[in-house]
């Protein structure tokens, strides 16, 4: 069982206005960046679960696609927190927002809580960490909005899989089983994940004339979500869809309000095969009476996704996004909680 400590924050970073460099050009080379953004989380494996995620009740109000009465891509409620976030974004656009770009974080979480009561497990599924690969191996239902419009396909993703993980929509149900069940999630280097988020939303959600550069995205990762909320004609998806593929991995998902683990296990997307095997061992050690041991692997799925470009080649392409701009510092500032709580190498930032 890992002992827990929280490293102190290195220093505060100034917010960046649109089109304005924060600290001038980055002094590091793409080779140095390549090594940096490929680093896995320093926190991984079996952990001592301390309680429920921080602000989990509020997070569940803002989770996307949970209310089947609403359209796809919307949070369950349009709350005052969303209003305040929109106001902060407007001030940033006007150049009147003082402080760090962390003030632009939206209340939309990047995760959902999924449960299988038979197997007594909860999967905290976070976006842009290899979640689709994990879902195809584990077995997951569609989200409630999709299930309403296509009820016959709702549980298609469970067929032939060891689990049938279902989205949790009732906060009281979450509170009842969180400590009892085995809770797990996976994470990804925030610098690498931010690039994936940028390209994913450009491909799926943001129309080409409004996409902008990666450097502009890094300065305010949630800004395109605000664009989609105020000017839907600029987007192919609603604002909740955009934001859930951008926001932090730790907040309201994997850690308590005190910064302690809210899960029993954290895996690393950079070590997905290795860590998935460790997860299966943990789950088998806690199998409910009467259930057969799990005999599943993710290797075959990963091999089927392999391309001619190696992971190192991919990281080199990713590294170019951070050359000659302030994006490295901007992403570090916006996702400071991820860097701190998951103990990623920070290169002196």
C-alpha positions in Angstrom: 0.0 0.0 0.0 1.5 3.3 -1.0 2.1 6.0 1.6 0.7 9.4 0.6 2.3 12.8 0.5 1.5 16.0 -1.5 4.4 17.9 -3.0 4.3 21.7 -2.6 3.4 23.8 -5.6 6.5 25.2 -7.4 5.1 28.7 -8.2 2.1 30.5 -9.5 1.8 31.3 -13.2 0.2 34.4 -14.7 -2.9 34.2 -16.8 -2.3 34.6 -20.5 -4.5 36.9 -22.6 -5.6 35.8 -26.1 -2.7 35.9 -28.5 -0.3 37.1 -25.8 2.8 35.1 -24.8 3.1 34.5 -21.1 6.9 34.2 -20.6 8.0 34.6 -24.1 9.3 31.7 -26.2 9.9 28.4 -24.4 13.6 27.9 -23.6 13.4 24.1 -23.9 13.9 22.0 -27.1 11.5 19.6 -28.6 13.8 16.7 -27.5 13.5 17.8 -23.9 9.7 18.3 -24.2 9.4 14.9 -25.8 10.9 13.3 -22.7 8.8 15.4 -20.4 5.4 14.8 -21.9 5.9 11.1 -22.0 6.4 10.8 -18.3 3.8 8.7 -16.4 2.1 9.6 -13.1 4.2 9.2 -10.0 1.1 8.0 -8.2 -0.2 4.6 -9.4 -1.1 1.1 -8.4 -3.0 0.2 -5.2 -3.8 3.1 -2.9 -5.5 3.6 0.4 -8.9 5.1 -0.4 -9.7 8.0 1.9 -13.3 8.8 0.9 -15.5 10.3 -1.8 -14.1 12.6 -4.5 -14.0 16.3 -3.7 -17.2 18.2 -4.6 -18.7 15.0 -5.9 -22.3 16.1 -5.4 -21.7 19.2 -7.5 -19.8 17.2 -10.0 -22.7 14.9 -10.5 -25.0 17.9 -11.2 -22.6 18.9 -14.0 -21.8 15.5 -15.5 -22.8 15.4 -19.2 -25.4 13.2 -20.7 -26.8 12.0 -17.4 -30.4 13.4 -17.7 -32.2 11.5 -20.5 -34.7 14.4 -20.8 -32.0 16.6 -22.2 -30.2 16.8 -25.5 -26.8 15.1 -26.0 -23.8 17.1 -24.8 -25.5 18.9 -21.9 -24.9 18.8 -18.1 -27.8 17.8 -15.9 -28.2 21.3 -14.6 -27.4 24.9 -15.8 -26.2 26.1 -12.4 -24.9 29.4 -11.0 -21.4 27.8 -11.2 -21.7 27.7 -15.0 -22.9 31.3 -15.0 -19.8 32.4 -13.0 -17.5 30.4 -15.3 -19.0 32.1 -18.3 -18.5 35.5 -16.7 -14.9 34.7 -16.0 -14.4 33.7 -19.6 -15.9 37.0 -20.8 -13.5 39.0 -18.6 -10.6 37.0 -19.9 -11.6 37.8 -23.5 -11.7 41.4 -22.5 -8.3 41.2 -20.9 -9.6 42.2 -17.4 -9.2 38.9 -15.6 -6.3 39.0 -13.1 -4.6 36.0 -11.7 -4.0 32.6 -13.3 -5.8 30.8 -16.1 -7.0 28.3 -13.4 -9.8 30.8 -12.9 -11.2 29.6 -16.2 -11.8 26.0 -15.1 -15.4 25.1 -15.7 -17.6 23.1 -13.3 -18.0 20.3 -15.9 -16.0 17.3 -14.7 -14.0 15.1 -17.1 -15.2 11.9 -15.6 -18.3 9.8 -14.8 -18.8 7.2 -12.1 -19.8 3.7 -13.5 -20.8 0.8 -11.3 -21.2 -3.0 -11.6 -23.1 -4.1 -8.4 -22.6 -7.8 -9.1 -18.9 -7.4 -9.2 -18.8 -4.6 -6.7 -16.6 -2.3 -8.7 -16.7 1.4 -9.7 -14.8 2.7 -12.7 -14.1 6.4 -12.7 -14.0 6.9 -16.4 -12.0 10.0 -17.3 -11.8 11.4 -20.9 -8.7 11.2 -23.1 -6.9 8.5 -21.1 -7.6 5.4 -23.2 -11.2 5.1 -21.9 -12.6 3.6 -25.1 -10.0 0.8 -25.1 -10.8 0.1 -21.4 -14.5 0.2 -22.1 -14.2 -2.3 -24.9 -12.4 -4.7 -22.6 -14.4 -4.3 -19.4 -17.9 -3.8 -20.7 -19.9 -0.5 -20.4 -23.5 0.5 -21.2 -24.3 3.7 -23.1 -24.9 6.9 -21.2 -28.5 7.6 -20.2 -29.3 10.1 -23.0 -28.1 7.5 -25.6 -30.1 4.8 -23.9 -33.3 6.8 -24.1 -32.9 7.3 -27.8 -31.6 3.8 -28.6 -32.8 1.5 -25.8 -32.1 -1.7 -27.7 -28.5 -0.8 -28.1 -28.1 0.5 -24.5 -26.3 -2.6 -23.2 -24.6 -3.7 -26.4 -21.2 -2.8 -25.0 -21.7 -5.4 -22.2 -22.1 -8.4 -24.5 -19.3 -10.9 -24.1 -17.5 -8.7 -21.5 -16.8 -9.5 -17.8 -18.6 -6.4 -16.5 -21.7 -4.4 -17.3 -20.7 -1.0 -15.9 -23.6 1.4 -15.7 -23.5 5.2 -15.3 -24.4 6.3 -11.8 -26.9 9.2 -11.7 -28.0 9.1 -8.0 -25.7 10.8 -5.5 -27.1 8.8 -2.6 -26.3 5.5 -4.4 -22.7 6.7 -4.9 -22.4 7.5 -1.2 -23.7 4.1 -0.2 -21.3 2.0 -2.1 -18.1 4.1 -2.7 -16.3 2.8 0.4 -17.5 -0.8 0.1 -16.7 -1.3 -3.6 -13.3 -1.4 -5.3 -12.9 1.9 -7.2 -10.4 2.4 -9.9 -9.4 4.9 -12.7 -6.7 5.7 -15.2 -4.7 8.9 -15.8 -2.5 10.4 -18.5 0.3 13.0 -18.6 -1.5 16.4 -18.7 0.7 17.8 -21.4 0.1 14.9 -23.7 -3.6 14.7 -22.8 -4.1 18.4 -23.6 -2.9 17.9 -27.1 -5.2 14.9 -27.5 -8.1 17.1 -26.2 -7.3 19.9 -28.6 -7.3 17.7 -31.7 -10.3 15.6 -30.5 -12.5 18.7 -30.0 -11.3 20.2 -33.3 -12.3 17.0 -35.1 -15.6 16.4 -33.4 -16.9 19.7 -31.9 -15.4 23.0 -33.1 -16.0 24.1 -36.7 -12.8 24.9 -38.6 -13.0 28.7 -38.8 -13.1 28.8 -34.9 -10.5 26.3 -34.0 -7.4 28.4 -33.4 -3.9 27.3 -32.6 -2.8 24.9 -29.9 -1.0 27.8 -28.1 -4.3 29.7 -27.9 -6.1 26.6 -26.6 -3.4 26.1 -24.0 -3.9 29.7 -22.7 -7.6 29.0 -22.0 -8.5 25.3 -22.5 -12.2 25.9 -21.5 -12.7 28.9 -23.8 -14.1 26.9 -26.7 -16.7 25.4 -24.4 -17.9 28.9 -23.7 -17.9 29.6 -27.4 -20.2 26.6 -28.0 -22.5 27.7 -25.2 -22.9 31.3 -26.4 -22.6 30.6 -30.2 -23.8 27.1 -31.0 -23.5 27.8 -34.7 -19.7 27.7 -34.3 -19.8 24.1 -33.1 -20.9 20.6 -34.0 -21.3 19.6 -30.4 -22.8 21.2 -27.3 -20.6 22.9 -24.7 -20.8 20.1 -22.2 -19.3 17.7 -24.7 -16.4 20.1 -25.3 -15.7 20.7 -21.7 -15.7 17.1 -20.4 -13.0 16.3 -22.9 -10.8 19.2 -21.6 -11.1 19.5 -17.8 -8.7 18.1 -15.2 -8.5 14.4 -14.3 -8.1 14.7 -10.5 -10.7 17.3 -9.5 -14.1 15.7 -8.5 -12.8 12.4 -9.9 -9.9 10.7 -8.2 -9.0 12.7 -5.1 -10.8 13.9 -2.0 -11.2 17.6 -1.1 -8.2 17.2 1.1 -6.1 15.9 -1.8 -6.1 12.3 -0.7 -6.9 9.3 -3.0 -10.6 8.7 -3.5 -9.9 5.5 -5.3 -8.4 2.1 -4.6 -6.3 2.0 -7.7 -4.8 4.4 -10.3 -3.5 3.1 -13.6 -1.3 5.0 -16.1 -2.3 5.2 -19.8 1.5 5.3 -20.6 1.8 1.8 -18.9 -1.7 0.6 -19.8 -0.9 -3.1 -20.4 1.3 -3.4 -17.2 -1.1 -1.5 -15.0 -4.2 -3.2 -16.3 -2.7 -6.5 -15.3 -2.1 -5.2 -11.8 -5.7 -4.0 -11.6 -7.0 -7.5 -12.5 -4.9 -9.0 -9.7 -6.4 -6.5 -7.3 -9.9 -7.2 -8.5 -9.4 -10.9 -8.2 -8.2 -10.6 -4.7 -11.5 -8.8 -3.8 -13.9 -10.9 -5.8 -17.3 -11.3 -4.2 -18.1 -14.9 -3.0 -19.4 -17.2 -5.8 -17.8 -15.3 -8.7 -15.1 -16.9 -10.9 -11.7 -15.2 -11.1 -11.3 -12.6 -13.9 -9.2 -13.8 -16.8 -8.9 -10.7 -19.0 -6.1 -8.8 -20.7 -5.8 -5.6 -22.6 -2.8 -6.6 -24.7 -4.8 -8.0 -27.7 -6.8 -4.8 -27.8 -3.7 -2.6 -27.7 -2.0 -4.6 -30.4 -5.1 -4.2 -32.7 -4.7 -0.4 -32.3 -1.0 -0.3 -33.1 0.1 1.7 -36.1 3.2 2.2 -38.1 4.1 5.2 -36.0 5.7 4.2 -32.7 4.8 5.8 -29.4 8.1 7.7 -29.5 7.3 9.1 -32.9 3.9 10.2 -31.7 5.5 11.9 -28.7 7.9 13.8 -31.0 4.9 15.0 -33.0 3.2 16.0 -29.8 6.3 17.8 -28.6 6.3 20.2 -31.5 3.1 21.8 -30.1 5.1 23.2 -27.2 8.0 24.7 -29.1 8.4 28.5 -29.3 5.3 29.4 -27.3 4.1 29.6 -23.7 1.9 26.5 -23.9 4.0 24.4 -21.6 3.6 26.9 -18.8 -0.1 27.6 -19.6 -1.1 23.9 -19.5 0.9 23.5 -16.3 -1.0 26.4 -14.8 -4.5 25.2 -15.8 -3.9 21.6 -14.8 -1.8 22.4 -11.7 -3.9 20.0 -9.5 -3.2 17.1 -11.9 0.5 17.8 -11.8 0.6 18.2 -8.1 -1.7 15.3 -7.0 -0.4 12.8 -9.5 3.2 13.9 -9.0 4.3 14.3 -12.6 7.8 15.6 -13.3 7.5 19.3 -13.8 10.9 20.4 -15.2 11.3 23.2 -12.6 8.0 24.9 -13.6 
